[in-house]
Amino acid sequence: MTKTSEFIDNAKNHLDQLGQELTDLEGKVTKAGKNADEWSANQVNKLKQDWLQAKTNMDELADRIQSESEASVAEAKEKAQRHWDALQAAVQTYRNHVEKPAAS
């Protein structure tokens, strides 16, 4: 397996894990109902859309590997990595917000 295909496989696995985490966090916000703040209720939809875009981008990168030069694929990998880093940071911020103890 090439390094690029390993990157794709790892990225897809990480995206699946992140998607499951978003689903779990969404469940917590839904369970909180009216007690959830507006940002928490709205943010999960934005993050899910970004997550879906990341999955689409990864599928497109996997397809590009088959037909494009290594330089083009390397550029796409770098772009995917930046998107992943940003998405992961956004989910971390959301997780911290949703799971913070309620103010007394």
C-alpha positions as protocol buffer text, in pm:
chain_id: "A"
residue {
  index: 1
  type: MET
  ca { x: 0 y: 0 z: 0 }
}
residue {
  index: 2
  type: THR
  ca { x: 139 y: 343 z: -89 }
}
residue {
  index: 3
  type: LYS
  ca { x: 179 y: 623 z: 160 }
}
residue {
  index: 4
  type: THR
  ca { x: -96 y: 813 z: -17 }
}
residue {
  index: 5
  type: SER
  ca { x: -344 y: 525 z: 2 }
}
residue {
  index: 6
  type: GLU
  ca { x: -252 y: 477 z: 369 }
}
residue {
  index: 7
  type: PHE
  ca { x: -319 y: 848 z: 422 }
}
residue {
  index: 8
  type: ILE
  ca { x: -662 y: 811 z: 257 }
}
residue {
  index: 9
  type: ASP
  ca { x: -752 y: 503 z: 462 }
}
residue {
  index: 10
  type: ASN
  ca { x: -640 y: 666 z: 788 }
}
residue {
  index: 11
  type: ALA
  ca { x: -822 y: 988 z: 704 }
}
residue {
  index: 12
  type: LYS
  ca { x: -1145 y: 802 z: 625 }
}
residue {
  index: 13
  type: ASN
  ca { x: -1120 y: 608 z: 953 }
}
residue {
  index: 14
  type: HIS
  ca { x: -1059 y: 928 z: 1148 }
}
residue {
  index: 15
  type: LEU
  ca { x: -1350 y: 1099 z: 973 }
}
residue {
  index: 16
  type: ASP
  ca { x: -1576 y: 807 z: 1064 }
}
residue {
  index: 17
  type: GLN
  ca { x: -1469 y: 837 z: 1429 }
}
residue {
  index: 18
  type: LEU
  ca { x: -1524 y: 1212 z: 1424 }
}
residue {
  index: 19
  type: GLY
  ca { x: -1867 y: 1160 z: 1268 }
}
residue {
  index: 20
  type: GLN
  ca { x: -1961 y: 922 z: 1549 }
}
residue {
  index: 21
  type: GLU
  ca { x: -1841 y: 1173 z: 1806 }
}
residue {
  index: 22
  type: LEU
  ca { x: -2053 y: 1446 z: 1646 }
}
residue {
  index: 23
  type: THR
  ca { x: -2354 y: 1214 z: 1659 }
}
residue {
  index: 24
  type: ASP
  ca { x: -2286 y: 1146 z: 2029 }
}
residue {
  index: 25
  type: LEU
  ca { x: -2248 y: 1518 z: 2106 }
}
residue {
  index: 26
  type: GLU
  ca { x: -2564 y: 1594 z: 1910 }
}
residue {
  index: 27
  type: GLY
  ca { x: -2744 y: 1340 z: 2129 }
}
residue {
  index: 28
  type: LYS
  ca { x: -2625 y: 1518 z: 2443 }
}
residue {
  index: 29
  type: VAL
  ca { x: -2746 y: 1853 z: 2311 }
}
residue {
  index: 30
  type: THR
  ca { x: -3080 y: 1703 z: 2206 }
}
residue {
  index: 31
  type: LYS
  ca { x: -3117 y: 1542 z: 2547 }
}
residue {
  index: 32
  type: ALA
  ca { x: -3049 y: 1878 z: 2713 }
}
residue {
  index: 33
  type: GLY
  ca { x: -3341 y: 2018 z: 2514 }
}
residue {
  index: 34
  type: LYS
  ca { x: -3427 y: 2374 z: 2609 }
}
residue {
  index: 35
  type: ASN
  ca { x: -3138 y: 2376 z: 2856 }
}
residue {
  index: 36
  type: ALA
  ca { x: -2888 y: 2365 z: 2566 }
}
residue {
  index: 37
  type: ASP
  ca { x: -2759 y: 2706 z: 2470 }
}
residue {
  index: 38
  type: GLU
  ca { x: -2830 y: 2836 z: 2121 }
}
residue {
  index: 39
  type: TRP
  ca { x: -2466 y: 2806 z: 2007 }
}
residue {
  index: 40
  type: SER
  ca { x: -2456 y: 2435 z: 2097 }
}
residue {
  index: 41
  type: ALA
  ca { x: -2781 y: 2367 z: 1916 }
}
residue {
  index: 42
  type: ASN
  ca { x: -2670 y: 2548 z: 1599 }
}
residue {
  index: 43
  type: GLN
  ca { x: -2303 y: 2448 z: 1593 }
}
residue {
  index: 44
  type: VAL
  ca { x: -2362 y: 2076 z: 1549 }
}
residue {
  index: 45
  type: ASN
  ca { x: -2534 y: 2136 z: 1213 }
}
residue {
  index: 46
  type: LYS
  ca { x: -2243 y: 2347 z: 1090 }
}
residue {
  index: 47
  type: LEU
  ca { x: -1992 y: 2085 z: 1205 }
}
residue {
  index: 48
  type: LYS
  ca { x: -2187 y: 1804 z: 1042 }
}
residue {
  index: 49
  type: GLN
  ca { x: -2190 y: 1994 z: 711 }
}
residue {
  index: 50
  type: ASP
  ca { x: -1816 y: 2051 z: 738 }
}
residue {
  index: 51
  type: TRP
  ca { x: -1767 y: 1684 z: 823 }
}
residue {
  index: 52
  type: LEU
  ca { x: -1969 y: 1578 z: 518 }
}
residue {
  index: 53
  type: GLN
  ca { x: -1760 y: 1812 z: 301 }
}
residue {
  index: 54
  type: ALA
  ca { x: -1442 y: 1658 z: 443 }
}
residue {
  index: 55
  type: LYS
  ca { x: -1571 y: 1309 z: 357 }
}
residue {
  index: 56
  type: THR
  ca { x: -1654 y: 1423 z: 4 }
}
residue {
  index: 57
  type: ASN
  ca { x: -1309 y: 1579 z: -33 }
}
residue {
  index: 58
  type: MET
  ca { x: -1145 y: 1257 z: 84 }
}
residue {
  index: 59
  type: ASP
  ca { x: -1342 y: 1053 z: -169 }
}
residue {
  index: 60
  type: GLU
  ca { x: -1239 y: 1296 z: -443 }
}
residue {
  index: 61
  type: LEU
  ca { x: -875 y: 1271 z: -334 }
}
residue {
  index: 62
  type: ALA
  ca { x: -895 y: 892 z: -350 }
}
residue {
  index: 63
  type: ASP
  ca { x: -1025 y: 921 z: -707 }
}
residue {
  index: 64
  type: ARG
  ca { x: -752 y: 1170 z: -803 }
}
residue {
  index: 65
  type: ILE
  ca { x: -482 y: 930 z: -692 }
}
residue {
  index: 66
  type: GLN
  ca { x: -582 y: 703 z: -977 }
}
residue {
  index: 67
  type: SER
  ca { x: -549 y: 963 z: -1252 }
}
residue {
  index: 68
  type: GLU
  ca { x: -323 y: 1251 z: -1151 }
}
residue {
  index: 69
  type: SER
  ca { x: 44 y: 1317 z: -1093 }
}
residue {
  index: 70
  type: GLU
  ca { x: 210 y: 1273 z: -758 }
}
residue {
  index: 71
  type: ALA
  ca { x: 262 y: 1651 z: -726 }
}
residue {
  index: 72
  type: SER
  ca { x: -109 y: 1713 z: -772 }
}
residue {
  index: 73
  type: VAL
  ca { x: -195 y: 1443 z: -521 }
}
residue {
  index: 74
  type: ALA
  ca { x: 57 y: 1583 z: -270 }
}
residue {
  index: 75
  type: GLU
  ca { x: -106 y: 1926 z: -298 }
}
residue {
  index: 76
  type: ALA
  ca { x: -450 y: 1774 z: -244 }
}
residue {
  index: 77
  type: LYS
  ca { x: -319 y: 1580 z: 59 }
}
residue {
  index: 78
  type: GLU
  ca { x: -188 y: 1901 z: 213 }
}
residue {
  index: 79
  type: LYS
  ca { x: -524 y: 2071 z: 157 }
}
residue {
  index: 80
  type: ALA
  ca { x: -706 y: 1771 z: 309 }
}
residue {
  index: 81
  type: GLN
  ca { x: -471 y: 1778 z: 610 }
}
residue {
  index: 82
  type: ARG
  ca { x: -539 y: 2149 z: 671 }
}
residue {
  index: 83
  type: HIS
  ca { x: -915 y: 2086 z: 645 }
}
residue {
  index: 84
  type: TRP
  ca { x: -885 y: 1791 z: 883 }
}
residue {
  index: 85
  type: ASP
  ca { x: -685 y: 1995 z: 1135 }
}
residue {
  index: 86
  type: ALA
  ca { x: -942 y: 2277 z: 1128 }
}
residue {
  index: 87
  type: LEU
  ca { x: -1235 y: 2035 z: 1156 }
}
residue {
  index: 88
  type: GLN
  ca { x: -1074 y: 1848 z: 1442 }
}
residue {
  index: 89
  type: ALA
  ca { x: -1005 y: 2175 z: 1628 }
}
residue {
  index: 90
  type: ALA
  ca { x: -1366 y: 2289 z: 1576 }
}
residue {
  index: 91
  type: VAL
  ca { x: -1502 y: 1961 z: 1709 }
}
residue {
  index: 92
  type: GLN
  ca { x: -1266 y: 1984 z: 2009 }
}
residue {
  index: 93
  type: THR
  ca { x: -1399 y: 2333 z: 2086 }
}
residue {
  index: 94
  type: TYR
  ca { x: -1756 y: 2206 z: 2050 }
}
residue {
  index: 95
  type: ARG
  ca { x: -1685 y: 1903 z: 2269 }
}
residue {
  index: 96
  type: ASN
  ca { x: -1535 y: 2123 z: 2539 }
}
residue {
  index: 97
  type: HIS
  ca { x: -1836 y: 2354 z: 2526 }
}
residue {
  index: 98
  type: VAL
  ca { x: -2098 y: 2078 z: 2534 }
}
residue {
  index: 99
  type: GLU
  ca { x: -1926 y: 1879 z: 2805 }
}
residue {
  index: 100
  type: LYS
  ca { x: -1831 y: 2169 z: 3034 }
}
residue {
  index: 101
  type: PRO
  ca { x: -1992 y: 2157 z: 3377 }
}
residue {
  index: 102
  type: ALA
  ca { x: -2301 y: 2373 z: 3410 }
}
residue {
  index: 103
  type: ALA
  ca { x: -2244 y: 2698 z: 3593 }
}
residue {
  index: 104
  type: SER
  ca { x: -2387 y: 2697 z: 3941 }
}
